[in-house]
Amino acid sequence: MMTRIAIIGGTGALGLGLALRWAHAGLDIIIGSRRLESAMEARETVVRRIREHTGQQPRVDAAVNPDAAAQAGVVVLAVPFAQQQAVLSTVREHVLGKLVVDTTVPLVPPKVGTVQLPECGSAAVAAQLALGDATQVISAFHNVAADSLQSLGSLDCDVLVFGNEKQARERGLRLVEAAGMRAFEGGPLANSIAAEAMTSVLITINRQHKCHAGIRITGTEC
Ligand SMILES: NC(=O)c1ccc[n+]([C@@H]2O[C@H](COP(=O)([O-])OP(=O)(O)OC[C@H]3O[C@@H](n4cnc5c(N)ncnc54)[C@H](OP(=O)(O)O)[C@@H]3O)[C@@H](O)[C@H]2O)c1
């Protein structure tokens, strides 16, 4: 059985989408927010949507971010890039020795259709540097649209998972698959730069075609 998953920023577009998908798959999740009231509202949304879809009661709880991180074995970070470091500092001590899944794309408004990467290379590397070596960071979900996740319909996209340890990447693959998508290992955390940069390309496509574009890995069946 999978360990409990905390979603820091689980009230937001991506975090709520992941919460819905994992709750739908029967995983045990806890939604984190800066405000307990917001986390509880998001929890109610998940409970209502999952009951409507499956008739089942999902395993979902709510807490402020540091408490959510403390109560979980896997901690997913789903906050805007501008807030990544500040939010990490509020959960740092509670994620020591745990697996952290960073979803951050280093978008710099207003030019979100232009690739603008941080000095250290990528948001994922920035998270690992902030948390230190005792905590294992992987990154994923950069190229999936929150709206598509929240729809709970079938998903026409793949997800790349980056991390320095194979075992950690494999845990990431299982989380992606539980959320209803195909997952591929993308290599070490340094490679996260590729998926993070791709998001601005997808945003450009979305604007032109009024869609929620994703990526597909082809040619893997040979
Ligand atoms: N949206 C997508 O389709 C998508 C796709 C792939 C990757 N991503 C990445 O996923 C991350 C989250 O994206 P999102 O669209 O879900 O973001 P969002 O909805 O704008 O924000 C997510 C959550 O971050 C928290 N937050 C916002 N401002 C904050 C602040 N000043 N300080 C601390 N926390 C703050 C809020 O939670 P509380 O107010 O409850 O604390 C908010 O609900 C981003 O890094 C994004 O690049 C997004």
The ligand as a Tripos MOL2 file, in Angstrom:
@<TRIPOS>MOLECULE
LIG
   48    52     1     0     0
SMALL
NO_CHARGES

@<TRIPOS>ATOM
      1 N1         -1.7100   24.7970  -13.4090 N.am      1 LIG1
      2 C1         -1.1750   23.8770  -14.2320 C.2       1 LIG1
      3 O1         -1.8030   23.4600  -15.2290 O.2       1 LIG1
      4 C2          0.2110   23.3410  -13.9560 C.ar      1 LIG1
      5 C3          0.7150   22.2960  -14.7600 C.ar      1 LIG1
      6 C4          1.9800   21.7900  -14.4890 C.ar      1 LIG1
      7 C5          2.7440   22.3260  -13.4720 C.ar      1 LIG1
      8 N2          2.2520   23.3590  -12.7250 N.ar      1 LIG1
      9 C6          3.0640   23.9090  -11.6430 C.3       1 LIG1
     10 O2          2.4550   23.5570  -10.4260 O.3       1 LIG1
     11 C7          2.6350   24.6000   -9.4550 C.3       1 LIG1
     12 C8          1.2680   25.0300   -8.9520 C.3       1 LIG1
     13 O3          0.5570   25.5890  -10.0480 O.3       1 LIG1
     14 P1         -0.9490   26.0490   -9.8680 P.3       1 LIG1
     15 O4         -1.4270   26.4840  -11.1820 O.co2     1 LIG1
     16 O5         -1.6990   25.0180   -9.1240 O.co2     1 LIG1
     17 O6         -0.7600   27.3250   -8.9220 O.3       1 LIG1
     18 P2         -1.8510   28.2080   -8.1590 P.3       1 LIG1
     19 O7         -3.1980   27.5910   -8.2970 O.co2     1 LIG1
     20 O8         -1.6780   29.6170   -8.5980 O.co2     1 LIG1
     21 O9         -1.3280   28.1420   -6.6430 O.3       1 LIG1
     22 C9         -1.2390   26.9240   -5.9560 C.3       1 LIG1
     23 C10        -1.2940   27.2080   -4.4740 C.3       1 LIG1
     24 O10        -0.1070   27.8810   -4.0590 O.3       1 LIG1
     25 C11        -0.3870   28.5790   -2.8720 C.3       1 LIG1
     26 N3          0.1300   29.9520   -2.9350 N.ar      1 LIG1
     27 C12        -0.2340   30.9100   -3.8100 C.ar      1 LIG1
     28 N4          0.4030   32.0630   -3.5320 N.ar      1 LIG1
     29 C13         1.2000   31.8100   -2.4570 C.ar      1 LIG1
     30 C14         2.0740   32.6210   -1.6910 C.ar      1 LIG1
     31 N5          2.2790   33.9120   -1.9540 N.pl3     1 LIG1
     32 N6          2.7190   32.0310   -0.6730 N.ar      1 LIG1
     33 C15         2.5040   30.7320   -0.3550 C.ar      1 LIG1
     34 N7          1.6590   29.9170   -1.0470 N.ar      1 LIG1
     35 C16         1.0140   30.4700   -2.0870 C.ar      1 LIG1
     36 C17        -1.9110   28.6700   -2.7240 C.3       1 LIG1
     37 O11        -2.3080   27.8270   -1.6620 O.3       1 LIG1
     38 P3         -2.9320   28.4370   -0.2970 P.3       1 LIG1
     39 O12        -3.4110   29.8230   -0.5580 O.co2     1 LIG1
     40 O13        -4.0420   27.4980   -0.0120 O.co2     1 LIG1
     41 O14        -1.8150   28.3530    0.6850 O.co2     1 LIG1
     42 C18        -2.4110   28.1450   -4.0530 C.3       1 LIG1
     43 O15        -3.6440   27.4770   -3.9760 O.3       1 LIG1
     44 C19         3.3630   25.7310  -10.1790 C.3       1 LIG1
     45 O16         4.7270   25.7240   -9.8630 O.3       1 LIG1
     46 C20         3.1240   25.4240  -11.6410 C.3       1 LIG1
     47 O17         4.1340   25.9010  -12.4890 O.3       1 LIG1
     48 C21         0.9970   23.8640  -12.9280 C.ar      1 LIG1
@<TRIPOS>BOND
     1     1     2 1
     2     2     3 2
     3     2     4 1
     4     4     5 ar
     5     4    48 ar
     6     5     6 ar
     7     6     7 ar
     8     7     8 ar
     9     8     9 1
    10     8    48 ar
    11     9    10 1
    12     9    46 1
    13    10    11 1
    14    11    12 1
    15    11    44 1
    16    12    13 1
    17    13    14 1
    18    14    15 2
    19    14    16 1
    20    14    17 1
    21    17    18 1
    22    18    19 2
    23    18    20 1
    24    18    21 1
    25    21    22 1
    26    22    23 1
    27    23    24 1
    28    23    42 1
    29    24    25 1
    30    25    26 1
    31    25    36 1
    32    26    27 ar
    33    26    35 ar
    34    27    28 ar
    35    28    29 ar
    36    29    30 ar
    37    29    35 ar
    38    30    31 1
    39    30    32 ar
    40    32    33 ar
    41    33    34 ar
    42    34    35 ar
    43    36    37 1
    44    36    42 1
    45    37    38 1
    46    38    39 2
    47    38    40 1
    48    38    41 1
    49    42    43 1
    50    44    45 1
    51    44    46 1
    52    46    47 1
@<TRIPOS>SUBSTRUCTURE
     1 LIG1         1 GROUP 0 **** ****
